[in-house]
Amino acid sequence: MARHQFLHLRLFLLSPPKPLLLNPLPSLTSSCNPTSIPISRNRISTLTTRRRANSTVASLAKEILSSSANDLSPDLASLLESDKARSILRLSTNGSPFLRLLSLLKRRPLLALQVFDWRRNLRDSPPLIAEEYASAIALAGRAQNLSLAVKLFDESKSTANGPILYNALMTAFMYNGEVNRAVSLFHKLKEETKYGPDTVSYNILLSLYGYRVLVDQMESVLRDMDSSGIPRSVVTYKMLMYGYLRSRRWKQMERIFGSLKEPDTSTRLLMLRGYAIAGKLEKMERMYELVKREVQAQERSLICAMICAYSKAGGDSSVRKIEELVKLVREEEYFPYLHIVLIKLYAKEGLIDEMERLIFYANKRNIVISSHRVMRTILALYFKSGDVERLDSFIKQAERAGWSLCKDLYRCKMILYSRLGRLTDMCCEVDKMDSYWPVRDRYTLKILYKGFSNSGRMWEMNMVIGLMFKYGFQLPQGAVV
C-alpha cells in the first residue's frame, strides 16, 4: 500500500497520466493582430462575422452539453436540425466554426462524434476538409474507438491528404497505448511521396518515447528530425525536457532548457518541476520567483512538489519555507500523502508538538499511514524523548485508526518501561504483540531478558532463557545457564 501511494505521488509530480495528446491541428480560430495591418471596412466586417460565428458556436455547444444528459439523447437530433446549427456551416468555408464546436465538445467525445456524423451526412454542406477529419479521428481515439479512427482515416484519404491526418491517428493510437501501431504509422508517413512528417509528427513521436522513458529512441528521433531539415518548435523542446525529466537526467534537461533563447512560461514550469524532483533547492527557488504567479494560478501541483523537495532536505529553513507553502494549499488540494510528508518532516526535525497536532488532524481526516518507514520515524522521536505515556497514546491512536503497526512500536515501549522499572507493564506489551504476531522472536525475548537482568529478577531471567532454548534462539551474551 505504501509503495502504491509513493508511485501514485511520483506520477502525480512528474506529469499528468495522459501527456501524449499533442494537438495535431493548426490553430484555425486565432485572429490576426488588428494593429499589424490597416483597418478597413472589409477587415471590420470580417472581425464582426468571426465574433458572431464564435458566439453562435459557443451558444450551440452550451445547449448541446446541457440538453444531452447522456451521449444518446434524442434532444441532440432536434438541436442539430435547428437554424443555429445549420448557420455554423454557412458562416465560413474553411471549417473553423465547426472545428471550434468539436473542440468545445471534446470532453464528451461520443457526443462530439455524433455531431461530426451529422456534419458528414448533411446534404448541401461544404465537403469535409482534412482538419475536420483529423479532429474526428482524435475524438475517436479519446472515445477508445480505434476501429472508427482507422475507418475515418481511410475515408479521409479519398478527399483529403497531408500529415495532419497521420498525426491525428498517431495520437489516437498513443492515447490507447498502441505504441507499435503509432510508430508503424509514422514510418508509413515517411514513405509518402507527396508529403512527409512535419514538426508535429516528430513531436508526437518524441512525446511517446519520452513518456515511456525510452531516451535513446527519443534522441534518435531528434537526430532524424534535424537531418531531415524539419524545424524544431517550442513543443519539441518541451517533449525533450519531459523525457529527460521522467528519466531523471537533470543535466540533459538543463542543457535543453539553456538552448532556448526565450523560454516561455510552460518551459520554466517544467524546469521548476525538474529542480523540485532533483532536490536542487537553490535553482528551484530562483525559478519559482520567475513563475510564482503562474504556479499559484495554474500549476498548483508544483506547490506540493516543492514541499516534498524541502521535506527531503530538512532543516529549520526548510520547515519555515514549507509552512509558507502550506498556506497556499487549498482544502481540496490537501492530499493525504502531503499530510503524511509533513508528519514525517516534523518527526525528523524533533518537533513533537507540531507532529502530534498533525497526527490529531490526520485522525480527523481519516488519513491512514500505511508506511512502516513513516511509523518508525515517528517512533524514533518518541523513543528519543523517553516519554512512554506519549508513545502509548500514539500507539492507541494508530490501533484505532487502522494504521500500519510494527513490532518496533511495542518493543520501544517495552524498553522505556524497563528503564522505568515498570516490569509488569513491560510484560503486558508482550501479550499485546501476541495478538498481532503470535510467533515469538529473539529480539523481543532479549528485551525481556535485559529488563529482568537490570532489576535482578533471576527467576524471570531463567524463564526467558528457557524460552530461548525452546525456540532455538541464540542466548544473550553473558547469560548464565
Buried (B, 14 or more C-beta within 10 A) or exposed (E): EBEEBEEEBEEBBBBEEEBBBBBBBEEBEEEEEEEEEEEEEEEEEEBEEBEEBBEBBEEBBEBBBEEBEEBEBEEBEEBBEEEEBEBBBEBBEEBBBBBBBBBBBBEBBBBBBBBBEBBBEBEEBBEBBBBBBBBBBBBBBBBEBBEBBBEBBEBBEEEBBBBBBBBBBBBBBBBBEBBEBBBEBBEEBEEEEEEBBBBBBBBBBBBBBBBBBBBEBBBEBBEBBEEEEBEBBBBBBBBBBBBBBBBEBBEBBBEBBEEBEEBEBBBBBBBBBBBBBBEBBEBBBEBBEBBEEBBEEEBEBBBBBBBBBBBBEEEEEBBEBBEEBBEBBEEEEBBBBBBBBBBBBBBBBEBBEBBBEBBEBBBEEEBBBBBBEBBBBBBBBBBEEEBBEBBBBBBEBBEEBEBBBBEBBBBBBBBBBBEEEBBEBBBBBBEBBEEEBEEBEBEBBBBBBBBBBEBEBEEBBBBBBEBBEEEEBEBBEEBEE
